[in-house]
Amino acid sequence: MEKLLTISVAAYNVEKYIGRALDSYINTCVLDYLDIIVVNDGSDDNTKKIVEEYERKYPNSIRLINQENNGHGSTINKSIQLAKGLYYKIVDSDDTIDKIGLEKLISFIKNNRNIDIIINPFNYYDFKTNNLISIKYPFVDIKSVIFNKEQKFDELNINDINIHSITTRTDILKQKKEKIDENCFYVDVEYVIFQLKYIKNCISFDYPIYNYYIGDTNQSINIENLIKRREMHKKVLFRLVNYYNENFNDFSEKTKDIIKNRIGYFMYHQYKIYLSMGKPKEELIKFDEELKFKNIDLYRGNDSIVMKIIRLNRLSGYKFINLFMKIFKIYEESVIRNNN
């Protein structure tokens, strides 16, 4: 049977969760259409053994690829290279797929092969309680979205795209020349951004496919991990800035807006990292200077409260950094309240 969807699953020491992830695909009526590639990224627990058992039971749908530990980016590069499905989607090994959403997606792909990218909302689940928290829509104004209809990508009412929301035609990913950074965290954004200049059309649906679990202290977005890996975070940010600079004339206005928003999001978190460290002044100033040198427009940022305070501190030589840290904390708390 023709494989309609490749699902790439990066697996590193996930013996507790990989079974739950794979069960979410198996417990559907579309398993035969799936090409599930589990890239074991040098695990030293029972991940490999667990996936081998699934591969033995479902050899036509599940493939295990073993490699030395080279990071999430390497698993993306490898699975794109090996993908057999008409479309391609990334799902983390500690997340799952919505059964109904996946079956709807496969039903659509069966009869539609010319869409470059498919966009869906995704579910937020609490990691500890397994309860649904909310559904995240990637649109500026959901009331203005045209669902279930092919559109030019530049007409889409969207200013950001998340890896959890997209399913991309595999041949587009195979033809793009940009590779994802390896041995580095936070590269999901590279996967999303590097494909955009090749995307011409799209379709949006109102049903979720991806179940994203949040609240695990081991996640890379946990602040302690962000601080520990701040150089990796900065590396990805600056690669995005360089990519934006080098390809500026090839981007549509929509793509430029999406990349600028994603860079702004990374900037915000880079500042958050430094401010969460307690004494960030030297690293923060160095980061500022590097960013300004690379792109003055991106350096100025948007008109958000955080960027206004950052600009005030720049003008003062960061004399008000303690005030900035207090305001930043208040802002963070207000964002958390508004999202709950």
C-alpha positions as CSV (number, residue, x, y, z in Angstrom):
1,M,0.0,0.0,0.0
2,E,1.2,3.5,-0.8
3,K,2.6,5.4,2.1
4,L,0.8,8.7,2.4
5,L,2.4,10.1,5.6
6,T,5.9,9.8,7.0
7,I,6.0,10.5,10.8
8,S,9.4,11.2,12.1
9,V,10.0,10.4,15.8
10,A,13.3,11.3,17.4
11,A,13.9,9.0,20.4
12,Y,16.5,9.5,23.1
13,N,16.1,7.7,26.4
14,V,12.3,7.8,26.2
15,E,11.5,4.3,27.5
16,K,8.7,5.8,29.6
17,Y,6.9,7.4,26.7
18,I,7.7,5.8,23.4
19,G,5.1,3.1,23.8
20,R,2.4,5.7,24.4
21,A,3.5,7.6,21.3
22,L,3.5,4.5,19.0
23,D,0.2,3.2,20.4
24,S,-1.4,6.4,19.3
25,Y,-0.6,5.6,15.7
26,I,-1.4,1.9,16.0
27,N,-4.8,2.5,17.5
28,T,-6.1,4.0,14.2
29,C,-7.6,2.6,11.1
30,V,-4.9,4.3,8.9
31,L,-1.8,2.5,10.1
32,D,-1.2,0.9,6.7
33,Y,-0.8,4.4,5.2
34,L,1.8,5.5,7.7
35,D,5.6,5.4,7.4
36,I,6.7,5.8,11.0
37,I,10.5,6.4,11.3
38,V,11.8,6.2,14.8
39,V,15.4,7.5,14.9
40,N,17.0,6.2,18.1
41,D,19.5,8.9,18.8
42,G,22.0,6.9,20.8
43,S,19.7,6.0,23.7
44,D,21.3,4.0,26.6
45,D,18.0,2.9,28.2
46,N,15.5,0.4,26.8
47,T,14.2,2.7,24.0
48,K,15.8,0.6,21.3
49,K,14.5,-2.7,22.7
50,I,10.9,-1.3,23.0
51,V,10.8,0.1,19.5
52,E,12.3,-3.2,18.1
53,E,9.3,-5.0,19.4
54,Y,6.9,-2.6,17.7
55,E,8.9,-2.9,14.5
56,R,8.6,-6.7,14.7
57,K,4.8,-6.5,15.1
58,Y,4.3,-3.8,12.5
59,P,7.1,-4.1,10.0
60,N,5.2,-2.5,7.2
61,S,4.6,0.7,9.1
62,I,7.3,1.2,11.7
63,R,11.1,1.5,11.0
64,L,13.8,1.8,13.6
65,I,16.9,3.7,12.6
66,N,19.8,3.5,15.1
67,Q,22.6,6.1,15.2
68,E,25.0,7.7,17.6
69,N,23.8,10.7,19.6
70,N,23.8,13.7,17.2
71,G,20.8,15.6,18.4
72,H,17.2,16.3,17.1
73,G,18.4,18.0,14.0
74,S,20.2,14.9,12.8
75,T,17.0,12.8,13.2
76,I,15.1,15.3,11.1
77,N,17.8,15.3,8.4
78,K,17.9,11.5,8.4
79,S,14.2,10.9,8.3
80,I,13.6,13.4,5.5
81,Q,16.3,11.5,3.5
82,L,14.6,8.1,4.2
83,A,10.9,9.2,4.0
84,K,8.6,7.2,1.8
85,G,5.4,9.1,2.6
86,L,3.8,11.6,0.2
87,Y,3.7,14.0,3.2
88,Y,5.9,14.4,6.2
89,K,5.2,15.3,9.9
90,I,7.4,15.5,13.0
91,V,6.1,14.2,16.3
92,D,8.2,14.1,19.5
93,S,8.6,10.8,21.2
94,D,6.8,12.0,24.4
95,D,3.8,13.4,22.5
96,T,1.0,11.6,20.7
97,I,-1.3,11.9,17.7
98,D,-5.1,12.6,17.9
99,K,-6.8,9.5,16.4
100,I,-9.7,11.3,14.8
101,G,-7.5,14.1,13.5
102,L,-5.0,11.7,11.9
103,E,-7.7,9.7,10.2
104,K,-9.2,12.9,8.8
105,L,-5.8,14.0,7.5
106,I,-5.1,10.7,5.8
107,S,-8.6,10.8,4.2
108,F,-7.8,14.3,2.8
109,I,-4.3,13.3,1.5
110,K,-5.8,10.3,-0.4
111,N,-7.6,12.7,-2.8
112,N,-5.4,15.8,-2.6
113,R,-1.7,15.6,-3.6
114,N,-0.9,19.1,-4.7
115,I,-1.1,21.0,-1.4
116,D,2.4,22.1,-0.3
117,I,1.6,22.5,3.4
118,I,-1.3,21.5,5.6
119,I,-2.0,23.6,8.8
120,N,-3.9,22.4,11.8
121,P,-4.4,23.6,15.4
122,F,-2.8,21.3,18.1
123,N,-3.8,20.2,21.6
124,Y,-2.0,21.3,24.8
125,Y,-2.0,18.5,27.3
126,D,-0.8,18.6,30.9
127,F,2.2,16.3,31.2
128,K,1.4,15.2,34.8
129,T,-2.4,14.9,34.7
130,N,-2.9,13.9,31.0
131,N,-5.7,16.5,30.9
132,L,-6.4,18.6,27.9
133,I,-5.5,22.2,28.7
134,S,-6.4,24.1,25.5
135,I,-6.4,24.0,21.7
136,K,-3.8,26.2,20.1
137,Y,-4.7,27.9,16.8
138,P,-1.9,29.3,14.7
139,F,-4.0,32.1,13.1
140,V,-4.1,35.8,13.8
141,D,-7.9,35.8,13.9
142,I,-9.7,32.5,13.7
143,K,-12.9,34.1,12.6
144,S,-11.3,35.3,9.4
145,V,-9.7,31.9,8.5
146,I,-11.0,30.1,5.4
147,F,-11.0,26.4,6.4
148,N,-11.1,23.4,4.1
149,K,-10.1,25.5,1.0
150,E,-6.9,25.7,-0.9
151,Q,-5.2,29.1,-0.6
152,K,-2.0,30.8,-1.8
153,F,0.3,30.7,1.2
154,D,0.8,34.5,1.1
155,E,-3.0,35.0,1.5
156,L,-3.0,33.0,4.8
157,N,-4.0,35.0,7.9
158,I,-1.1,33.9,9.9
159,N,2.0,35.5,11.4
160,D,3.7,32.5,12.9
161,I,3.9,28.8,12.3
162,N,4.7,26.1,14.9
163,I,6.2,22.7,14.1
164,H,3.2,21.0,15.8
165,S,0.8,22.6,13.3
166,I,2.3,21.6,10.0
167,T,2.3,18.7,7.6
168,T,4.5,19.3,4.5
169,R,4.7,17.6,1.2
170,T,7.8,15.4,1.3
171,D,9.3,16.3,-2.0
172,I,9.5,19.9,-1.0
173,L,11.6,18.9,2.1
174,K,13.8,16.7,0.0
175,Q,14.6,19.4,-2.5
176,K,15.5,22.2,0.0
177,K,19.2,22.6,0.4
178,E,19.3,23.9,3.9
179,K,20.1,21.2,6.5
180,I,19.1,21.4,10.2
181,D,21.8,22.0,12.7
182,E,23.0,18.8,14.5
183,N,24.1,18.4,18.1
184,C,22.0,21.3,19.1
185,F,18.7,22.0,20.9
186,Y,16.0,24.4,19.7
187,V,16.3,23.5,16.0
188,D,12.5,22.9,15.5
189,V,12.3,26.5,14.3
190,E,14.9,25.8,11.6
191,Y,12.8,23.0,10.2
192,V,9.8,25.3,10.0
193,I,11.6,28.4,8.6
194,F,13.8,26.7,6.0
195,Q,10.9,25.3,4.1
196,L,8.8,28.4,3.8
197,K,10.4,29.9,0.7
198,Y,9.4,26.8,-1.2
199,I,5.8,26.8,-0.1
200,K,3.3,28.2,-2.7
201,N,-0.1,26.9,-1.5
202,C,-1.7,25.6,1.6
203,I,-4.9,24.5,3.3
204,S,-6.1,25.0,6.9
205,F,-8.3,22.7,9.0
206,D,-10.0,23.4,12.3
207,Y,-9.3,20.0,13.8
208,P,-6.1,19.1,15.8
209,I,-3.7,16.3,14.9
210,Y,-0.9,16.8,17.4
211,N,-1.1,16.3,21.2
212,Y,1.6,18.4,22.8
213,Y,2.4,17.6,26.4
214,I,3.8,20.5,28.5
215,G,5.0,20.6,32.1
216,D,7.9,18.1,32.0
217,T,10.9,19.6,33.8
218,N,13.2,17.7,31.3
219,Q,11.8,19.7,28.4
220,S,14.3,21.9,26.6
221,I,12.1,25.0,27.1
222,N,12.3,24.6,30.9
223,I,14.1,27.8,32.1
224,E,16.9,25.8,33.9
225,N,17.6,24.0,30.7
226,L,17.4,27.2,28.7
227,I,20.0,28.7,30.9
228,K,22.3,25.7,30.7
229,R,21.9,25.6,26.9
230,R,21.8,29.3,26.2
231,E,24.7,29.2,23.8
232,M,22.8,26.7,21.7
233,H,19.7,28.9,21.8
234,K,21.8,31.9,20.7
235,K,23.4,29.8,17.9
236,V,20.0,29.0,16.5
237,L,18.8,32.6,16.8
238,F,21.8,33.9,14.9
239,R,21.5,31.2,12.2
240,L,17.9,32.4,11.7
241,V,19.1,36.0,11.4
242,N,21.9,35.1,9.0
243,Y,19.4,33.0,6.9
244,Y,17.0,36.0,6.9
245,N,19.8,38.3,5.7
246,E,21.1,36.0,3.0
247,N,17.7,35.1,1.5
248,F,15.8,38.4,2.1
249,N,15.2,39.1,-1.6
250,D,13.8,35.5,-2.1
251,F,11.1,35.8,0.5
252,S,7.5,37.0,0.0
253,E,6.3,39.6,2.4
254,K,4.3,36.9,4.3
255,T,7.4,34.8,4.8
256,K,9.4,37.8,6.0
257,D,6.7,38.6,8.6
258,I,6.7,35.0,9.8
259,I,10.5,34.8,10.1
260,K,10.7,38.2,11.8
261,N,8.1,37.1,14.4
262,R,9.9,33.9,15.1
263,I,13.2,35.7,15.4
264,G,11.4,38.1,17.8
265,Y,10.2,35.2,19.8
266,F,13.8,33.8,20.1
267,M,15.1,37.3,21.0
268,Y,12.5,37.5,23.8
269,H,13.6,34.1,25.2
270,Q,17.3,35.0,24.9
271,Y,16.7,38.1,27.1
272,K,14.6,36.0,29.4
273,I,17.5,33.6,29.8
274,Y,20.0,36.3,30.8
275,L,17.6,38.0,33.1
276,S,16.8,34.7,34.8
277,M,20.5,34.2,35.6
278,G,20.6,37.0,38.2
279,K,23.7,38.8,36.9
280,P,23.3,38.9,33.1
281,K,24.7,42.3,32.2
282,E,28.0,41.3,30.5
283,E,26.4,38.5,28.4
284,L,23.4,40.6,27.7
285,I,25.4,43.5,26.3
286,K,27.6,41.2,24.3
287,F,24.5,39.6,22.8
288,D,23.0,43.0,22.0
289,E,26.2,44.1,20.2
290,E,26.3,40.9,18.1
291,L,22.6,41.2,17.2
292,K,22.9,44.9,16.2
293,F,25.9,44.1,14.0
294,K,24.0,41.3,12.2
295,N,20.7,43.2,11.5
296,I,19.8,46.6,12.8
297,D,16.1,46.2,11.9
298,L,15.7,42.9,13.7
299,Y,17.7,44.4,16.6
300,R,15.2,47.2,17.1
301,G,12.4,44.6,17.5
302,N,8.7,45.2,17.6
303,D,6.6,47.5,19.8
304,S,6.0,45.1,22.6
305,I,6.4,46.1,26.3
306,V,9.5,44.0,26.7
307,M,11.2,45.5,23.6
308,K,10.4,49.0,24.7
309,I,12.1,48.3,28.1
310,I,15.0,46.7,26.3
311,R,15.5,49.8,24.1
312,L,15.3,52.1,27.2
313,N,18.1,50.0,28.8
314,R,20.2,50.1,25.7
315,L,20.0,53.9,25.6
316,S,21.0,54.1,29.3
317,G,23.9,51.6,29.0
318,Y,21.8,49.2,31.0
319,K,21.8,51.4,34.1
320,F,18.1,50.4,34.7
321,I,18.7,46.7,34.5
322,N,17.4,45.9,38.0
323,L,14.1,47.8,37.1
324,F,14.0,45.9,33.8
325,M,14.3,42.6,35.6
326,K,11.4,43.5,38.0
327,I,9.2,44.7,35.1
328,F,10.1,41.6,33.1
329,K,9.0,39.4,36.0
330,I,5.7,41.2,36.3
331,Y,5.2,40.9,32.5
332,E,5.9,37.2,32.6
333,E,3.4,36.6,35.4
334,S,0.7,38.5,33.6
335,V,1.3,36.4,30.4
336,I,1.0,33.2,32.4
337,R,-2.3,34.5,34.0
338,N,-3.8,35.4,30.7
339,N,-2.9,32.1,29.2
340,N,-4.6,30.1,32.0
